[in-house]
Amino acid sequence: MNFRLRLLLALVLARSAEATRLTPAAAGAFDHYIQVTEDRMRETLHPEGFLYLDSHPDIKERVRSGEIVIESRTTLENGQPIRIPDAQIQDWLGMAFFPNTTLARVRSTLQDYPNYKNYYRPEVIEATIKARQGDEYDIFLRLYKHHIITVVLNTDYHVRFATLDAHRIYSISHSTRIAEVKNPKRGYDIEAPVGNDTGFLWRLNAYWRFEEADGGVYAQCQAISLSRDTPFGLGWVINGFLQRFPKESMSITLTGTRNAVGGNNSTASP
């Protein structure tokens, strides 16, 4: 990107980074989108069709050969997209294969939250376990995003792990609090009011599924996030900005997990 274009983009993003508010209508629509999506996910909680790859052998072959495949998703209701007023949803599905590893190793790695800052750098700069009860965790992640401007987010999640059978496990993660740091250059403790910030990330849920087969573990992650609506006249910039981060984050997450479980003998190509 040449200097003039980078300068223009910086000015536009700075102008768009004025505070915006998460409306009750947007929060309610996101909750409805999640409810419909999770209801459909529960319908596939059985060995047949557990993974999206089960019905897409062409993608499974690509993943098995080492490629990381990431696709955009949209949950429909009565054949139509679910309307999200005053905001927008990003819904991405990522798939990968971790060779020469086991479900136990993958599960242990995902529950090793204090090391997330090593596994998922540069996006995770701090991670801690706030509480644990069995296979349910309350965790804190400090997220770092940079693309012309820098955004740092203090985020909390409730995560639940479950076992389907001896060859399959899954987890569900719901964000419970996302607060944007006001001035990352001065520190991470002073936050904008929750839901009244630049609006780059208001909600983030993640749904993992793993199946041990073919000498390794197939991994599937669906991440659904809620962010601000596009300011009038700035869609060409803001939409690209908001869409780029979730897809990049998915690639970093899958690649980082594969490296952490010792299954990095292939080249990722999102």
Summary of the structure (lengths in Angstrom):
residues: 270
radius of gyration: 18.7
end to end distance: 20.7
largest distance: 56.1
contacts: 826
relative contact order: 0.20
helix: 32%
strand: 37%
